[in-house]
Amino acid sequence: MRIGLVGGGSGGHFYPLIAVAEILQEHPEHPELFYFGPSPYDEELLKKHNIKYVYCSAGKLRRYFSLQNFLDFFRTIAGIFTGIVKLYIYYPDVILSKGGYTSIPILIAARFLRIPVVIHESDVLPGRANKFADSFARYIAISWPETAEYFPAEKTALTGIPIRRALQQPTQNPHQLLGVPQDLPLLYVTGGSLGAERINVLILNSLSTLLPHVRIFHQTGEAYEEHVKMTARELLVDQPDLLNHYYVVGKTDGATVAALLDAATLVITRAGSTTLFEIALRGKPSIVIPIPEEISHDQRSNAYAYARTGAALVIEEHNLTPHLLQTELFTILQNTEQYQAMQQATKKVTVGQAANTIATSLISIGHEHGS
């Protein structure tokens, strides 16, 4: 059996595919796995899981005016023709799509070649790629109950989000693994796999107020790492001891994220669904700062769907100030009753064993197609 995987552009699309691949690799069928896209995203992870990378171009359709939209239109057209050729050569029995612009050419090619498709939607509001595929997809997995209204009920299932095993297993001695003492509460700050400049600036402007009371582990995105480190040294030139409370990395692997989620007292994050489900799995209260709706249509809906459970507090980016962040943060940390209620509320979010459920559907549909 051969199974194709598609969807990328961010870790929120890519890492759930890896979680499903981990289950598929242990299945008695031992299916061959192929990842289609304009880039391998994380080539080491693909190699680690014996997933063959197959190049297929794709163009991004931005929600704002850009000359790149014109150029990317032709990249998408080229990708459709490339996708038809590549799918014909490898001819998978079934394809799992996580959506995103990288999936469009492969979805169109799969429909042309009558290869069955399974889609997984991470966000409350479905992306355009998954809405395009809902009419011909064989199985649709969703992460939020609110999403069900957007897809045909007869083939839609609430599964939650596939989460990699590295993030499901509890970490032994997480503080020791991270090199962080346990004398103060630990804040884990993340802007997603690529980082978030607005959150980076917010944290930098809050360092002198926060660091006397907490330790901060800040994942900045690789593009911002050196700038954040340099700026922190300049801002704390008169308080050099506080720098020992501040840990900055550009990128984190699965084991480090797992340790952070175990060690953290509270998480400050964007509203990517995969990140929110990982936080919920570890039972950690959080402050969620969604990307503004004019830039990303999905994060605001994700943030408020998550916050309605009681597990998180949402701060809109246009309201964001260091003072507001500090007020809300210390309110949560100093109110034991509220903190415990937020911890308990995270249990409302994690749904089922998504990776197993989706892997089982892929094997079943692949058999039907193969026969």
FIDREN-346973 format. One record per residue (C-alpha): residue number from 0; x, y, z negated. Coordinates in Angstrom, 3 decimals, padded with zeros to 6 digits. Layout:
<atoms>
NUM  X  Y  Z
...
</atoms>
This chain:
<atoms>
0  000.000  000.000  000.000
1  001.108  003.547  000.773
2  -000.158  006.597  -001.117
3  000.448  010.206  -000.097
4  000.743  013.068  -002.584
5  000.294  016.710  -001.632
6  -000.006  019.999  -003.480
7  002.651  022.358  -004.675
8  003.822  025.912  -004.933
9  003.721  025.808  -008.734
10  004.328  023.345  -011.520
11  000.598  023.299  -012.257
12  000.039  021.603  -008.903
13  003.167  019.472  -008.842
14  003.518  017.969  -012.316
15  000.063  016.308  -012.449
16  001.035  014.469  -009.246
17  004.100  013.164  -011.063
18  001.890  012.035  -013.969
19  -000.254  009.982  -011.572
20  002.878  008.638  -009.856
21  004.140  007.331  -013.216
22  001.008  005.186  -013.533
23  001.097  004.031  -009.911
24  004.684  002.846  -010.249
25  003.629  000.364  -012.933
26  000.645  -000.968  -010.995
27  000.947  -004.549  -009.690
28  000.481  -003.222  -006.155
29  003.761  -001.234  -006.433
30  002.567  001.252  -003.783
31  005.058  003.288  -001.767
32  004.697  006.978  -002.652
33  005.204  009.935  -000.321
34  005.162  013.636  -001.180
35  004.245  015.940  001.733
36  004.986  019.658  001.709
37  007.165  022.562  002.876
38  009.607  021.956  000.009
39  010.236  019.142  -002.490
40  009.568  021.566  -005.413
41  011.536  019.409  -007.874
42  013.720  017.072  -005.839
43  015.240  015.362  -008.890
44  011.826  014.339  -010.202
45  010.852  012.953  -006.806
46  014.034  010.879  -006.698
47  013.579  009.742  -010.295
48  010.129  008.379  -009.451
49  011.101  006.889  -006.063
50  008.832  009.269  -004.180
51  009.900  009.898  -000.591
52  009.781  013.560  000.423
53  008.308  014.262  003.871
54  008.593  017.792  005.246
55  005.430  019.516  006.478
56  005.253  023.293  006.942
57  002.425  025.358  005.439
58  001.506  029.028  005.338
59  000.134  030.874  002.338
60  -003.036  032.961  002.697
61  -002.661  035.889  000.319
62  -005.658  037.743  -001.116
63  -004.090  041.082  -000.230
64  -002.830  042.653  002.982
65  000.589  041.404  004.008
66  002.341  040.895  007.307
67  003.342  037.504  005.916
68  -000.293  036.422  006.318
69  000.122  036.787  010.084
70  003.337  034.754  010.133
71  001.976  032.154  007.736
72  -001.044  031.570  009.970
73  001.315  030.146  012.586
74  003.174  028.142  009.932
75  -000.125  026.530  008.975
76  -000.974  025.733  012.601
77  002.473  024.194  013.043
78  001.962  022.300  009.803
79  -001.287  020.760  011.057
80  000.427  019.334  014.144
81  003.424  018.231  012.074
82  001.076  016.696  009.515
83  -000.750  014.663  012.146
84  002.549  013.298  013.447
85  003.962  012.570  009.971
86  000.762  010.941  008.697
87  000.558  008.833  011.860
88  004.153  007.668  011.294
89  003.784  006.822  007.583
90  000.010  006.282  007.639
91  -000.824  006.194  003.921
92  -003.892  004.249  002.808
93  -005.099  007.203  000.726
94  -003.955  010.744  -000.135
95  -004.144  012.563  -003.464
96  -004.353  016.336  -003.085
97  -003.865  018.805  -005.942
98  -004.898  021.705  -003.756
99  -002.931  024.865  -003.073
100  -001.919  026.269  000.287
101  000.658  023.516  000.873
102  -002.111  020.910  001.038
103  -004.171  022.470  003.862
104  -002.246  021.057  006.869
105  -002.160  017.546  005.378
106  -005.859  017.645  004.471
107  -006.767  018.636  008.033
108  -004.445  015.981  009.463
109  -005.898  013.342  007.132
110  -009.413  014.154  008.253
111  -008.353  013.950  011.911
112  -006.771  010.522  011.315
113  -009.623  009.326  009.066
114  -007.351  008.752  006.075
115  -009.382  008.897  002.837
116  -008.667  011.744  000.448
117  -008.940  012.093  -003.335
118  -008.758  015.633  -004.742
119  -008.066  016.890  -008.240
120  -009.104  020.387  -009.287
121  -007.280  021.830  -012.300
122  -009.061  025.167  -012.551
123  -012.545  026.221  -013.607
124  -013.084  027.961  -010.262
125  -012.053  025.640  -007.403
126  -009.302  026.733  -005.043
127  -009.987  027.179  -001.344
128  -008.097  024.042  -000.338
129  -010.171  021.779  -002.570
130  -013.435  023.467  -001.572
131  -012.460  022.876  002.053
132  -011.947  019.169  001.331
133  -014.985  018.512  -000.853
134  -017.224  017.492  002.053
135  -014.971  014.644  003.199
136  -013.135  013.716  -000.034
137  -013.970  010.241  -001.316
138  -013.473  011.117  -004.987
139  -013.235  014.477  -006.777
140  -011.641  014.730  -010.224
141  -012.204  017.895  -012.252
142  -010.686  019.238  -015.464
143  -013.416  021.491  -016.876
144  -017.145  020.732  -017.309
145  -017.971  024.133  -015.770
146  -016.413  023.071  -012.464
147  -018.999  020.358  -011.786
148  -021.479  022.836  -010.279
149  -019.115  023.539  -007.370
150  -018.808  019.946  -006.100
151  -021.163  017.143  -004.991
152  -022.320  015.388  -008.166
153  -022.335  011.876  -006.695
154  -018.556  011.776  -006.214
155  -017.309  014.124  -008.948
156  -015.905  013.000  -012.300
157  -014.665  014.928  -015.339
158  -011.213  013.463  -015.957
159  -009.143  016.240  -017.480
160  -005.623  016.876  -016.199
161  -002.962  014.198  -015.629
162  -000.145  014.872  -018.077
163  003.349  013.435  -017.749
164  004.401  010.818  -020.295
165  007.269  013.001  -021.461
166  004.652  015.421  -022.746
167  002.385  012.794  -024.296
168  004.913  011.159  -026.597
169  005.574  012.840  -029.972
170  009.132  014.108  -030.350
171  011.278  012.824  -033.172
172  012.899  015.756  -035.031
173  011.857  018.409  -032.472
174  013.510  021.307  -034.340
175  016.783  019.412  -034.410
176  016.535  018.624  -030.682
177  015.922  022.306  -029.928
178  018.606  023.540  -032.338
179  016.051  025.707  -034.164
180  015.895  025.908  -038.003
181  012.527  025.378  -039.716
182  012.759  028.371  -042.046
183  010.294  030.543  -040.090
184  007.250  030.011  -037.841
185  008.279  029.257  -034.243
186  006.588  030.978  -031.309
187  006.840  029.290  -027.931
188  006.411  031.876  -025.167
189  005.957  030.737  -021.573
190  004.886  032.461  -018.396
191  004.575  029.203  -016.463
192  007.218  027.415  -014.423
193  008.187  030.599  -012.521
194  007.962  032.941  -015.510
195  005.905  036.115  -015.962
196  007.611  039.501  -015.863
197  004.785  041.262  -017.736
198  004.985  038.811  -020.639
199  008.782  039.037  -020.656
200  008.607  042.823  -021.036
201  005.973  042.516  -023.761
202  008.113  040.142  -025.815
203  011.239  042.257  -025.380
204  009.358  045.316  -026.621
205  008.148  043.334  -029.639
206  011.450  041.780  -030.729
207  012.365  044.206  -033.505
208  008.911  043.799  -035.088
209  008.473  040.056  -034.673
210  011.931  038.579  -035.241
211  012.194  039.412  -038.961
212  009.156  037.150  -039.484
213  009.329  034.455  -036.769
214  011.660  032.659  -034.409
215  010.871  032.908  -030.689
216  011.673  030.370  -027.996
217  011.123  032.244  -024.743
218  010.931  030.506  -021.352
219  011.356  033.420  -018.958
220  011.555  031.866  -015.486
221  014.963  031.380  -013.878
222  014.798  034.663  -011.958
223  014.446  036.653  -015.191
224  016.679  034.755  -017.623
225  019.880  036.814  -017.460
226  018.040  040.141  -017.428
227  016.025  039.184  -020.524
228  019.151  038.039  -022.396
229  021.024  041.241  -021.540
230  018.079  043.484  -022.442
231  017.576  041.704  -025.776
232  021.222  042.299  -026.706
233  020.847  045.992  -025.881
234  017.574  046.374  -027.805
235  018.964  044.662  -030.900
236  022.406  046.245  -030.879
237  021.714  047.678  -034.360
238  020.154  044.419  -035.597
239  022.489  041.732  -034.219
240  021.451  039.134  -036.821
241  017.952  039.048  -035.324
242  019.365  037.696  -032.072
243  019.870  034.408  -033.936
244  016.058  034.157  -034.115
245  015.624  034.488  -030.348
246  016.181  031.641  -027.879
247  015.986  032.346  -024.142
248  015.896  029.816  -021.300
249  014.900  030.215  -017.680
250  013.510  026.738  -017.088
251  012.541  023.815  -019.310
252  012.333  020.109  -018.578
253  009.561  017.818  -019.794
254  011.420  016.624  -022.897
255  012.150  020.196  -024.006
256  008.556  021.294  -023.460
257  007.358  018.310  -025.490
258  009.719  019.253  -028.328
259  008.598  022.880  -028.167
260  004.932  021.947  -028.333
261  005.648  019.744  -031.353
262  007.788  022.330  -033.130
263  005.848  025.503  -032.286
264  003.525  027.115  -034.767
265  001.742  029.027  -032.004
266  002.059  029.333  -028.216
267  001.840  032.515  -026.117
268  001.089  031.573  -022.530
269  -000.425  032.308  -019.151
270  -003.634  030.433  -018.324
271  -002.497  027.709  -015.959
272  -004.757  024.732  -016.672
273  -001.932  022.204  -016.942
274  -000.208  024.283  -019.617
275  -003.461  024.771  -021.549
276  -004.173  021.036  -021.574
277  -000.604  020.290  -022.707
278  -001.011  022.775  -025.573
279  -004.364  021.231  -026.517
280  -002.887  017.747  -026.505
281  -000.444  018.888  -029.214
282  -003.155  020.694  -031.207
283  -001.491  024.111  -031.174
284  -003.327  027.448  -031.495
285  -002.464  029.869  -028.719
286  -002.746  033.402  -027.390
287  -003.563  033.306  -023.690
288  -002.678  036.155  -021.307
289  -004.208  035.332  -017.897
290  -002.870  036.684  -014.632
291  -005.192  039.560  -013.599
292  -008.104  038.481  -011.418
293  -007.067  040.667  -008.487
294  -003.860  038.621  -008.251
295  -005.117  035.149  -009.178
296  -008.821  034.296  -009.159
297  -008.513  031.229  -011.379
298  -006.581  032.125  -014.536
299  -009.117  034.435  -016.149
300  -011.840  031.790  -015.838
301  -009.482  029.146  -017.246
302  -008.561  031.377  -020.185
303  -012.129  032.094  -021.232
304  -013.285  028.497  -020.727
305  -010.454  027.418  -023.024
306  -011.088  030.197  -025.554
307  -014.795  029.286  -025.795
308  -013.731  026.075  -027.533
309  -012.182  028.187  -030.286
310  -008.649  026.935  -029.595
311  -007.231  030.227  -028.335
312  -007.494  033.978  -028.272
313  -007.476  035.782  -024.901
314  -005.767  039.127  -024.326
315  -006.348  040.661  -020.892
316  -003.179  041.978  -019.295
317  -004.569  045.495  -018.787
318  -005.184  045.670  -022.587
319  -001.783  044.284  -023.442
320  000.413  046.284  -025.818
321  003.069  045.191  -028.327
322  000.891  046.507  -031.169
323  -002.164  044.486  -030.102
324  -000.092  041.325  -029.686
325  001.502  041.747  -033.099
326  -001.852  042.414  -034.787
327  -003.526  039.345  -033.293
328  -000.482  037.136  -033.834
329  -000.054  037.947  -037.513
330  -003.812  037.661  -038.091
331  -003.723  034.059  -036.870
332  -000.508  033.127  -038.680
333  -001.586  034.637  -042.004
334  -005.161  033.311  -041.994
335  -004.891  029.612  -042.864
336  -008.600  028.978  -042.341
337  -008.589  030.509  -038.846
338  -005.375  028.711  -037.908
339  -006.767  025.322  -038.932
340  -010.045  025.994  -037.115
341  -008.096  026.721  -033.909
342  -006.100  023.538  -034.356
343  -009.298  021.525  -034.750
344  -010.864  023.181  -031.683
345  -008.104  021.909  -029.398
346  -009.609  018.427  -029.728
347  -012.582  019.585  -027.649
348  -010.347  020.077  -024.598
349  -008.443  016.865  -023.935
350  -010.624  014.563  -021.814
351  -009.886  010.903  -021.143
352  -006.839  009.417  -019.519
353  -006.813  011.423  -016.314
354  -003.678  009.921  -014.748
355  -004.961  006.358  -015.253
356  -008.438  007.189  -013.948
357  -007.125  008.870  -010.808
358  -004.521  006.168  -010.159
359  -007.223  003.494  -010.404
360  -009.423  005.346  -007.907
361  -006.494  005.688  -005.483
362  -005.747  001.960  -005.589
363  -009.421  001.084  -005.109
364  -009.938  003.476  -002.195
365  -006.608  002.428  -000.677
366  -007.779  -001.199  -000.676
367  -011.021  -000.278  001.039
368  -009.171  001.662  003.726
369  -006.569  -001.066  004.210
370  -009.221  -003.707  004.690
</atoms>
